[in-house]
């Protein structure tokens, strides 16, 4: 494996291996940007990995009043799951518990797609018979009476099966605090790319996993090859000076959006990283046999 | 873009059914074929050539020059393209219309847009009774689309209407929204007496009501988000013709409690 060195950062000759996923998008609005963000943040909470959280969720971007159906400030959120069927209970529970309940909120489709799924299928029945629908143009909106007025929720939302989950960048550094700052800068750059989310806390995951475990019942366990504290006792991927490894996981509505995110993330790391103790950038894969999408770092270099 | 035009030779003396004069039904026909189309069937039938001078080539636009209360079913079944009329028309204009645009420079008679499912109708004059309504045999009245009337609207607009939006710059006559099942009636001038008899669902929006039915309950001031959605959606559909955006707060009269009572009259003033 030959690596490239740019600006003092070693870029491994490897690739990120990502999987085909299903995804949907929602537009959440509220009276103020603050409350749109509160609603979207809670609604996408505990949405880090499909393995344990059921869906991978995050905020794509904030929307100006001009961009929303009701002319109020909004946020676009994306939800990723194994299949449209797997997204059904996630959508129902998250919208029912986190959007319906949030003061002043309204919830609309945020993804144009020929394939749709019921968005108001569950939440509208909260109206106990007083819910009514209003169809305007081609869009049907449900109005559910609630204590602060009406909760408006669109009847259906678009769903795509062309989404990609698991684009990633692994960052190795010799300064744990500095590496986190470099990773934060990369996440901020990726946030500017449309149609993608970084579902882990703050966009960053520190507990990369490998498939399987010595313990029965655990389907994944710590990625010991990237654990700096084990580098002398296991077959390690860490460099001798590695103190910390962080990963950014990227889910996107399209493969192109994931590739673009990795490109801008990589660019930022190369620019910002050296002063923060970043020594190497790698990517996670399973040998290329499991995921349909391969993103080679050498193809994404600035 | 060229237009196929129909110019009235003389004022008709009997009701004519103009439902065949829409782009999809005229496509591929020669001028001779078009002139032989029947506007009144039977032994005393009337053909297009008997009453109209036909000129131009067919694209997706039909223009009717002339004005008469006997021009019935103008733009009925329109499913794309446009039909324009330079003067007044008779009954059933835009009936069963699915898409496209119907522009009427004068008044429209009764049953404008009855059972229409889509498209845009703009009447520069006033419209008659049962706008978007049902005639015997119809299960529902208007089922979709957008109607804009610059003048006033007759009685019982939106009778058994289910979806779609009717906007009047003038006033609606008595009993607007009678037996309405859904959809929106929106006036910038106000409703006549007793709107919404047996209103099940659906929304009547206007600055005033001449006389409120006793079976409507005052729900007070409300500020529903749906008003913003309606304003923006209609602005998108009608462009510069769209009415002024709705105010954020309205007074709601809920009813008709003589039936399921899920309808609403929203007072904007």
Interface residues (C-beta under 8 A of the other chain):
Chain A: X29 X69 X70 X71 X72 X106 X130 X132 X133 X134 X135 X136 X137 X139 X141 X143 X149 X150 X152
Chain B: X144 X163 X165 X182 X184 X201 X203 X222 X223 X224 X225 X226 X228 X229 X230 X231 X232 X233 X234 X236 X237 X262
